[in-house]
Amino acid sequence: MNIPTEIQDLHQQLIAELQIENDAEMAQSMVDIQDDSNDASCQTSCNESSLSALGLDIDKLSAMEQQTCADDEQAFDALDQLMTEQSHELLDASELDLDSGFLPEDTQLITPSWSGEIAQDNDLNAQAVIGGGTCKNLRTHATGSGWGCTGGRATRWRKATWVFWFRPSQSRFYAIKPRFVFRGYYIAKANDKWYNCKNSQVKISAQTNVFQYNWKGLRSVNMVNINKDNVNLNRRLDDTRYTNYSALLGKNDWVAVVCSVKLYVRAQGGGSAAKVDFSTGANKVCVPHIIVS
């Protein structure tokens, strides 16, 4: 069988599998958003009617809330501008890649087949070349509105995926170590008070799965995980992280290692915001290779 044609067919099957998974994930996300909305509609402890029943001056409280939201939005814009300015002169991730010069025996470095190319004859056999790139620009942003108790909630997520194809020459357990490179920033801002329901969430996850005959099981590691009612945080994530994966693989049959970076943000209430940016200026997220042994 012609190997390039074989890999193209297998790759198309894999993409179809990934599309099914993404569609299921999107459907579940819509269910979660609807459940969140339904839950919000049942919250009456902090709506205007309940606060008015306590004898509070709703007009005065609303005016104060609007001013607070405006101040918080202005502060977020200032933080975002500052982080953007810091995103234009960064060290290229490839300059720090020392793995290829320090590989132990019986260990191979595999670059992306769907987002990169290389071919080697070794213990892992020839790697298929499909094409793409090792780095992606990825960002997402959510802003809340209102008091946050009975609505004003926004959720967004995005994901980039890299696929590494190789063919083992032995049937055995293989250790797989993806190299995730992050160059970007995140902001989480929420100013919760006793009379409102504000929240900001940011999650950045590095995910790995392996497919040969079937999926071997998703492993997801949170690089950043923020879920707070009162938060004013802006930080860069300029780092290289490795994750660990192990799978029993069969001899001479093609294997796909699927690595993803998933961004999730959620903001609740006016002035609340959550943002992840691996896109502006020199910002990016990369999976330049995996190490297989």
Beta strands, then each sheet from edge to edge (+ up, - down):
strand 1: 108-110
strand 2: 135-136
strand 3: 138-143
strand 4: 153-166
strand 5: 172-191
strand 6: 199-211
strand 7: 219-228
strand 8: 230-242
strand 9: 245-249
strand 10: 255-268
strand 11: 273-278
strand 12: 284-292
sheet 1: 1+ 12- 2+
sheet 2: 1+ 12- 5+ 8-
sheet 3: 1+ 12- 5+ 9-
sheet 4: 1+ 12- 5+ 11- 3+
sheet 5: 4+ 10- 6+ 7-
end
